[in-house]
């Protein structure tokens, strides 16, 4: 799994700069080239947990079905905003919580998540269109290349997200086309036939 390019010390420093009044979210975001929403999340967690909020954990967070339901209901019942609940229950990101809420509202099953290798090696059964792959890659890159959260949000596997991002990095959007089942034409394959008189 790719690590965040921002160290715990950097995130703590940015949060402290905001709290010390060195600039607004927009000013500091532009100065250090980070998203303003990302900075807001850092500050919110930093105020509650200090630098420990950014310390690397062994493995990934485990979320039970009951935990997901509790967090989704906390937002829907008015206990707090998405950002409030993310901080209060130390959820990895607001996108993960929004995904739980979306599934809860749509009466879709919230499954138990246990971060074992099988999750990362899983292969999504549904067909992913080219436009979906573009959207997923764009989202992942814009969110610090968090492959796990992206996979969770879009209901695909970690390995798929990782592979698509790497292909995009190497060859752009063209590399995201699914070539499986595509047979080359004779011209593409470099085959020529003799002209019959």
C-alpha positions in Angstrom: 0.0 0.0 0.0 1.3 3.4 -0.9 2.1 5.6 2.1 0.9 9.2 2.4 3.5 11.6 0.9 2.9 13.8 4.0 4.7 12.9 7.2 2.9 13.0 10.6 5.3 15.9 11.5 4.3 17.9 8.4 0.6 17.4 9.0 1.0 18.4 12.6 3.0 21.5 11.6 0.4 22.6 9.0 -2.4 22.1 11.6 -0.5 24.1 14.2 0.2 26.9 11.7 -3.5 27.2 11.1 -4.3 27.2 14.8 -1.6 29.7 15.5 -3.2 32.1 13.0 -0.5 32.0 10.3 -3.1 31.9 7.5 -6.6 30.7 6.5 -7.3 27.2 5.1 -7.2 28.6 1.6 -3.9 30.5 2.2 -2.1 27.6 3.7 -3.5 25.1 1.2 -2.2 27.2 -1.7 1.2 27.8 0.1 1.9 24.1 0.6 0.0 22.8 -2.4 -2.5 20.6 -0.4 -6.3 20.5 -0.6 -8.2 22.8 1.8 -10.6 19.9 2.7 -7.6 17.8 3.5 -6.1 20.5 5.7 -9.4 20.9 7.5 -9.5 17.2 8.3 -5.9 17.4 9.6 -6.7 20.3 11.9 -9.9 18.7 13.2 -8.1 15.5 14.1 -5.0 17.3 15.4 -7.1 19.4 17.8 -8.5 16.1 19.4 -5.6 13.7 19.1 -2.5 15.8 18.6 0.3 14.4 16.4 -0.9 10.9 17.3 -3.8 11.4 14.9 -1.2 11.1 12.0 0.9 8.3 13.4 1.2 5.3 11.0 -0.8 2.3 12.2 0.1 -1.3 11.8 -2.1 -2.6 9.0 -5.4 -0.9 8.3 -8.4 0.0 10.4 -10.9 -2.7 11.1 -14.5 -1.6 10.9 -17.4 -3.9 12.1 -20.9 -3.6 10.6 -22.1 -2.3 14.0 -19.4 0.4 14.0 -20.3 1.5 10.4 -24.0 1.7 11.3 -23.3 3.6 14.5 -21.2 6.2 12.6 -23.7 6.6 9.7 -26.6 7.0 12.1 -24.6 9.5 14.1 -24.5 11.8 11.1 -28.1 11.2 10.1 -29.5 11.7 13.6 -27.8 15.1 13.8 -25.1 14.1 16.3 -22.6 15.9 14.2 -21.5 16.7 10.6 -19.5 14.2 8.5 -16.3 15.9 9.6 -17.4 15.9 13.2 -18.1 12.2 13.2 -14.9 11.4 11.3 -12.9 13.1 14.1 -15.0 11.8 17.0 -14.8 8.1 15.9 -11.3 8.4 14.3 -12.4 7.2 10.9 -9.7 7.1 8.2 -11.4 9.8 6.0 -14.6 11.6 5.3 -15.0 9.7 2.0 -15.2 6.4 3.8 -17.9 7.7 6.2 -19.9 9.2 3.2 -19.7 5.8 1.5 -21.2 4.1 4.6 -24.0 6.7 4.8 -24.7 6.3 1.0 -25.0 2.6 1.4 -27.2 2.9 4.5 -29.6 5.3 2.8 -29.8 3.0 -0.2 -30.5 0.0 2.0 -27.4 -1.7 0.8 -25.5 -4.1 3.0 -22.7 -2.7 5.1 -20.2 -5.5 5.2 -17.7 -6.3 7.9 -14.2 -5.0 6.8 -11.2 -6.9 8.0 -8.0 -5.7 6.3 -6.5 -9.1 5.3 -4.6 -9.9 2.2 -7.7 -11.4 0.6 -9.2 -7.9 0.4 -6.3 -6.6 -1.7 -6.2 -9.6 -3.9 -10.0 -9.6 -4.5 -11.3 -9.1 -8.0 -14.5 -7.2 -8.5 -17.0 -9.3 -10.5 -18.8 -6.4 -12.1 -17.6 -4.9 -15.4 -15.9 -1.5 -14.9 -16.3 0.9 -17.8 -13.6 3.1 -19.1 -15.3 6.2 -17.7 -15.5 4.6 -14.3 -11.8 3.7 -14.4 -11.0 7.3 -15.3 -13.2 8.6 -12.4 -11.6 6.2 -9.9 -8.0 7.1 -11.0 -8.8 10.8 -10.8 -10.3 10.4 -7.3 -7.4 8.3 -6.0 -4.7 10.8 -7.3 -6.6 13.7 -5.9 -6.9 12.0 -2.5 -3.2 11.4 -1.7 -3.3 8.1 -3.7 -5.2 6.4 -0.9 -5.8 3.1 -2.7 -7.7 1.5 0.2 -10.2 4.3 0.7 -10.7 4.6 -3.1 -11.4 0.9 -3.4 -13.8 1.0 -0.5 -15.7 3.9 -1.9 -16.0 2.6 -5.5 -16.6 -1.0 -4.5 -13.6 -2.4 -6.4 -10.4 -4.1 -5.3 -7.3 -2.5 -4.0 -5.2 -4.2 -6.7 -7.4 -2.8 -9.4 -7.1 0.7 -8.2 -3.3 0.4 -7.8 -3.0 -1.1 -11.3 -5.1 1.6 -13.0 -3.2 4.4 -11.3 0.2 2.9 -12.3 -1.0 2.5 -15.9 -2.3 6.1 -16.0 1.0 7.4 -14.6 2.9 5.6 -17.3 0.7 6.1 -20.4 -2.2 8.4 -19.5 -5.9 7.7 -20.1 -5.3 5.5 -23.1 -3.7 2.9 -20.9 -7.0 2.5 -19.0 -8.8 0.9 -21.9 -9.7 -2.7 -21.2 -8.0 -4.7 -24.1 -9.2 -8.1 -23.0 -11.3 -9.8 -25.6 -10.2 -7.3 -28.3 -8.8 -9.1 -31.3 -6.4 -7.1 -33.5 -7.3 -6.5 -37.1 -4.9 -7.9 -39.7 -3.4 -4.4 -40.2 -2.9 -4.0 -36.4 -1.2 -7.4 -36.3 1.0 -6.5 -39.3 -0.4 -9.3 -41.4 -0.6 -8.9 -45.2 -2.1 -11.1 -47.7 -1.0 -11.6 -51.3 -3.1 -9.8 -53.9 -5.1 -12.3 -56.0 -5.0 -11.3 -59.7 
